[in-house]
Amino acid sequence: HDLERIRALVRTVVEEFPQPNNNNNNNTKIYQNLQNVVALEFGWYTDQIIDANVQAMNFPTNHRSRQNYTLDHLANHCYTWSPSIAMACAQVVELNGTSCQCPRNMLVADGQHYCMNQVGARLAAAMACILKCLVDKVDTIGDHD
């Protein structure tokens, strides 16, 4: 799947980005100014939320992949942008595109935007963890200079 390949590419860049030092030929400006590369796996986080919601509401995936069952949306004629049932609903509704409403979950009520009072603290904690790892890495590098 294209999205998985893009995520893998981002992880590869993060993991293999060369650290600047005097022994390599990375003297371009980006290598001189960029000390660390990190990524917040927000797409992975979103996938985990959708998977948990699908399991909680016994959504009929019919052994389809996430990329396919997230295509089941509420009726198009009811919305400018029709939310994914797997992402926005708390209960299963008709999957034939005729349902306009569903009981909404607490995580992604409109199918586009996270309910930050439910998810925001976890995102902030993830960012704090990434920043802490960066600070620890910089401190460790500084100790060896």
Phi and psi restraints in degrees (value plus and minus 20) as a CYANA .aco file:
   2 ASP   PHI     -80.6   -40.6
   2 ASP   PSI     -61.8   -21.8
   3 LEU   PHI     -83.4   -43.4
   3 LEU   PSI     -61.4   -21.4
   4 GLU   PHI     -84.1   -44.1
   4 GLU   PSI     -58.3   -18.3
   5 ARG   PHI     -85.5   -45.5
   5 ARG   PSI     -58.9   -18.9
   6 ILE   PHI     -84.5   -44.5
   6 ILE   PSI     -64.2   -24.2
   7 ARG   PHI     -81.0   -41.0
   7 ARG   PSI     -62.3   -22.3
   8 ALA   PHI     -83.4   -43.4
   8 ALA   PSI     -59.1   -19.1
   9 LEU   PHI     -83.6   -43.6
   9 LEU   PSI     -63.8   -23.8
  10 VAL   PHI     -81.5   -41.5
  10 VAL   PSI     -65.2   -25.2
  11 ARG   PHI     -80.8   -40.8
  11 ARG   PSI     -59.9   -19.9
  12 THR   PHI     -82.6   -42.6
  12 THR   PSI     -63.6   -23.6
  13 VAL   PHI     -81.1   -41.1
  13 VAL   PSI     -65.0   -25.0
  14 VAL   PHI     -82.9   -42.9
  14 VAL   PSI     -66.2   -26.2
  15 GLU   PHI     -93.2   -53.2
  15 GLU   PSI     -52.3   -12.3
  16 GLU   PHI    -127.7   -87.7
  16 GLU   PSI     -15.9    24.1
  17 PHE   PHI     -82.0   -42.0
  17 PHE   PSI     105.3   145.3
  18 PRO   PHI     -89.6   -49.6
  18 PRO   PSI     118.0   158.0
  19 GLN   PHI     -98.5   -58.5
  19 GLN   PSI     116.7   156.7
  20 PRO   PHI     -87.5   -47.5
  20 PRO   PSI     115.9   155.9
  21 ASN   PHI    -176.7  -136.7
  21 ASN   PSI     155.6   195.6
  22 ASN   PHI    -100.0   -60.0
  22 ASN   PSI     -29.0    11.0
  23 ASN   PHI    -116.8   -76.8
  23 ASN   PSI     -22.1    17.9
  24 ASN   PHI    -136.9   -96.9
  24 ASN   PSI     152.3   192.3
  25 ASN   PHI    -116.0   -76.0
  25 ASN   PSI       1.3    41.3
  26 ASN   PHI    -106.5   -66.5
  26 ASN   PSI      47.7    87.7
  27 ASN   PHI    -118.0   -78.0
  27 ASN   PSI     -10.3    29.7
  28 THR   PHI     -88.7   -48.7
  28 THR   PSI     141.6   181.6
  29 LYS   PHI     -79.0   -39.0
  29 LYS   PSI     -59.8   -19.8
  30 ILE   PHI     -82.3   -42.3
  30 ILE   PSI     -59.1   -19.1
  31 TYR   PHI     -92.3   -52.3
  31 TYR   PSI     -49.4    -9.4
  32 GLN   PHI     -94.0   -54.0
  32 GLN   PSI     -53.7   -13.7
  33 ASN   PHI    -118.7   -78.7
  33 ASN   PSI     -39.4     0.6
  34 LEU   PHI    -119.3   -79.3
  34 LEU   PSI      94.7   134.7
  35 GLN   PHI    -113.6   -73.6
  35 GLN   PSI     -57.6   -17.6
  36 ASN   PHI    -163.2  -123.2
  36 ASN   PSI     126.6   166.6
  37 VAL   PHI    -143.6  -103.6
  37 VAL   PSI     106.9   146.9
  38 VAL   PHI    -153.9  -113.9
  38 VAL   PSI     144.9   184.9
  39 ALA   PHI    -163.1  -123.1
  39 ALA   PSI     118.6   158.6
  40 LEU   PHI    -113.6   -73.6
  40 LEU   PSI      97.2   137.2
  41 GLU   PHI     -96.3   -56.3
  41 GLU   PSI      48.0    88.0
  42 PHE   PHI     -87.4   -47.4
  42 PHE   PSI     -55.9   -15.9
  43 GLY   PHI     -83.1   -43.1
  43 GLY   PSI     -61.9   -21.9
  44 TRP   PHI     -83.4   -43.4
  44 TRP   PSI     -62.5   -22.5
  45 TYR   PHI     -80.0   -40.0
  45 TYR   PSI     -64.5   -24.5
  46 THR   PHI     -81.2   -41.2
  46 THR   PSI     -63.3   -23.3
  47 ASP   PHI     -80.0   -40.0
  47 ASP   PSI     -61.0   -21.0
  48 GLN   PHI     -85.4   -45.4
  48 GLN   PSI     -59.1   -19.1
  49 ILE   PHI     -84.4   -44.4
  49 ILE   PSI     -65.4   -25.4
  50 ILE   PHI     -82.8   -42.8
  50 ILE   PSI     -65.5   -25.5
  51 ASP   PHI     -79.6   -39.6
  51 ASP   PSI     -63.4   -23.4
  52 ALA   PHI     -84.8   -44.8
  52 ALA   PSI     -60.6   -20.6
  53 ASN   PHI     -85.7   -45.7
  53 ASN   PSI     -62.4   -22.4
  54 VAL   PHI     -80.1   -40.1
  54 VAL   PSI     -64.3   -24.3
  55 GLN   PHI     -86.0   -46.0
  55 GLN   PSI     -62.0   -22.0
  56 ALA   PHI     -84.1   -44.1
  56 ALA   PSI     -53.9   -13.9
  57 MET   PHI    -120.9   -80.9
  57 MET   PSI     -10.3    29.7
  58 ASN   PHI      32.3    72.3
  58 ASN   PSI      26.9    66.9
  59 PHE   PHI     -87.6   -47.6
  59 PHE   PSI     111.1   151.1
  60 PRO   PHI     -96.6   -56.6
  60 PRO   PSI      75.3   115.3
  61 THR   PHI     -98.8   -58.8
  61 THR   PSI     -39.5     0.5
  62 ASN   PHI      31.4    71.4
  62 ASN   PSI      18.3    58.3
  63 HIS   PHI      41.6    81.6
  63 HIS   PSI       3.0    43.0
  64 ARG   PHI    -105.6   -65.6
  64 ARG   PSI     137.9   177.9
  65 SER   PHI     -95.3   -55.3
  65 SER   PSI     143.2   183.2
  66 ARG   PHI     -76.5   -36.5
  66 ARG   PSI     -58.3   -18.3
  67 GLN   PHI     -81.7   -41.7
  67 GLN   PSI     -46.7    -6.7
  68 ASN   PHI    -110.7   -70.7
  68 ASN   PSI     -65.5   -25.5
  69 TYR   PHI     -94.2   -54.2
  69 TYR   PSI     -37.5     2.5
  70 THR   PHI     -96.4   -56.4
  70 THR   PSI     -25.8    14.2
  71 LEU   PHI    -101.7   -61.7
  71 LEU   PSI     -28.9    11.1
  72 ASP   PHI     -95.8   -55.8
  72 ASP   PSI      90.7   130.7
  73 HIS   PHI    -134.9   -94.9
  73 HIS   PSI     142.9   182.9
  74 LEU   PHI     -87.0   -47.0
  74 LEU   PSI     145.4   185.4
  75 ALA   PHI     -77.0   -37.0
  75 ALA   PSI     113.7   153.7
  76 ASN   PHI     -85.0   -45.0
  76 ASN   PSI     -51.7   -11.7
  77 HIS   PHI     -94.5   -54.5
  77 HIS   PSI     -26.1    13.9
  78 CYS   PHI    -116.0   -76.0
  78 CYS   PSI     -37.3     2.7
  79 TYR   PHI    -158.1  -118.1
  79 TYR   PSI     134.4   174.4
  80 THR   PHI     -88.2   -48.2
  80 THR   PSI     -62.1   -22.1
  81 TRP   PHI    -148.2  -108.2
  81 TRP   PSI      96.1   136.1
  82 SER   PHI    -102.9   -62.9
  82 SER   PSI     100.5   140.5
  83 PRO   PHI     -92.1   -52.1
  83 PRO   PSI     129.5   169.5
  84 SER   PHI     -88.5   -48.5
  84 SER   PSI     112.5   152.5
  85 ILE   PHI     -83.2   -43.2
  85 ILE   PSI     -62.2   -22.2
  86 ALA   PHI     -83.5   -43.5
  86 ALA   PSI     -46.8    -6.8
  87 MET   PHI    -114.8   -74.8
  87 MET   PSI     -57.5   -17.5
  88 ALA   PHI    -125.9   -85.9
  88 ALA   PSI     -41.0    -1.0
  89 CYS   PHI    -114.8   -74.8
  89 CYS   PSI     133.3   173.3
  90 ALA   PHI    -119.8   -79.8
  90 ALA   PSI     -34.5     5.5
  91 GLN   PHI    -157.9  -117.9
  91 GLN   PSI     132.9   172.9
  92 VAL   PHI     -92.2   -52.2
  92 VAL   PSI     116.6   156.6
  93 VAL   PHI    -142.4  -102.4
  93 VAL   PSI     158.6   198.6
  94 GLU   PHI     -73.1   -33.1
  94 GLU   PSI     111.8   151.8
  95 LEU   PHI    -114.2   -74.2
  95 LEU   PSI      -9.1    30.9
  96 ASN   PHI    -114.2   -74.2
  96 ASN   PSI      -7.4    32.6
  97 GLY   PHI      58.0    98.0
  97 GLY   PSI      -1.0    39.0
  98 THR   PHI    -124.0   -84.0
  98 THR   PSI     -38.4     1.6
  99 SER   PHI     -98.9   -58.9
  99 SER   PSI     110.7   150.7
 100 CYS   PHI    -114.2   -74.2
 100 CYS   PSI     -44.1    -4.1
 101 GLN   PHI    -149.0  -109.0
 101 GLN   PSI     136.4   176.4
 102 CYS   PHI    -173.9  -133.9
 102 CYS   PSI     134.7   174.7
 103 PRO   PHI     -83.1   -43.1
 103 PRO   PSI     106.6   146.6
 104 ARG   PHI    -104.9   -64.9
 104 ARG   PSI     129.2   169.2
 105 ASN   PHI    -103.0   -63.0
 105 ASN   PSI     158.8   198.8
 106 MET   PHI    -112.5   -72.5
 106 MET   PSI     -23.3    16.7
 107 LEU   PHI    -119.2   -79.2
 107 LEU   PSI     -65.7   -25.7
 108 VAL   PHI    -158.1  -118.1
 108 VAL   PSI      56.3    96.3
 109 ALA   PHI     -83.9   -43.9
 109 ALA   PSI     -52.7   -12.7
 110 ASP   PHI    -126.1   -86.1
 110 ASP   PSI     -17.6    22.4
 111 GLY   PHI      63.5   103.5
 111 GLY   PSI     -20.2    19.8
 112 GLN   PHI    -147.2  -107.2
 112 GLN   PSI     -61.4   -21.4
 113 HIS   PHI    -134.7   -94.7
 113 HIS   PSI     114.5   154.5
 114 TYR   PHI     -90.8   -50.8
 114 TYR   PSI     124.9   164.9
 115 CYS   PHI     -98.1   -58.1
 115 CYS   PSI      81.6   121.6
 116 MET   PHI     -86.4   -46.4
 116 MET   PSI     -44.5    -4.5
 117 ASN   PHI     -89.2   -49.2
 117 ASN   PSI     -38.2     1.8
 118 GLN   PHI    -119.5   -79.5
 118 GLN   PSI     -56.5   -16.5
 119 VAL   PHI    -129.1   -89.1
 119 VAL   PSI     -42.9    -2.9
 120 GLY   PHI     -77.5   -37.5
 120 GLY   PSI     -60.8   -20.8
 121 ALA   PHI     -83.6   -43.6
 121 ALA   PSI     -57.3   -17.3
 122 ARG   PHI     -87.7   -47.7
 122 ARG   PSI     -59.2   -19.2
 123 LEU   PHI     -86.4   -46.4
 123 LEU   PSI     -62.2   -22.2
 124 ALA   PHI     -83.3   -43.3
 124 ALA   PSI     -59.5   -19.5
 125 ALA   PHI     -84.8   -44.8
 125 ALA   PSI     -59.5   -19.5
 126 ALA   PHI     -83.1   -43.1
 126 ALA   PSI     -63.8   -23.8
 127 MET   PHI     -84.2   -44.2
 127 MET   PSI     -61.9   -21.9
 128 ALA   PHI     -82.1   -42.1
 128 ALA   PSI     -59.2   -19.2
 129 CYS   PHI     -85.2   -45.2
 129 CYS   PSI     -64.6   -24.6
 130 ILE   PHI     -81.6   -41.6
 130 ILE   PSI     -65.2   -25.2
 131 LEU   PHI     -83.8   -43.8
 131 LEU   PSI     -59.6   -19.6
 132 LYS   PHI     -82.1   -42.1
 132 LYS   PSI     -62.9   -22.9
 133 CYS   PHI     -81.6   -41.6
 133 CYS   PSI     -59.0   -19.0
 134 LEU   PHI     -85.6   -45.6
 134 LEU   PSI     -63.4   -23.4
 135 VAL   PHI     -82.8   -42.8
 135 VAL   PSI     -64.2   -24.2
 136 ASP   PHI     -81.1   -41.1
 136 ASP   PSI     -60.8   -20.8
 137 LYS   PHI     -85.6   -45.6
 137 LYS   PSI     -63.9   -23.9
 138 VAL   PHI     -83.6   -43.6
 138 VAL   PSI     -62.1   -22.1
 139 ASP   PHI     -82.1   -42.1
 139 ASP   PSI     -61.2   -21.2
 140 THR   PHI     -86.0   -46.0
 140 THR   PSI     -63.3   -23.3
 141 ILE   PHI     -83.1   -43.1
 141 ILE   PSI     -60.9   -20.9
 142 GLY   PHI     -84.1   -44.1
 142 GLY   PSI     -52.3   -12.3
 143 ASP   PHI     -87.4   -47.4
 143 ASP   PSI     -45.8    -5.8
 144 HIS   PHI    -114.3   -74.3
 144 HIS   PSI     -27.2    12.8
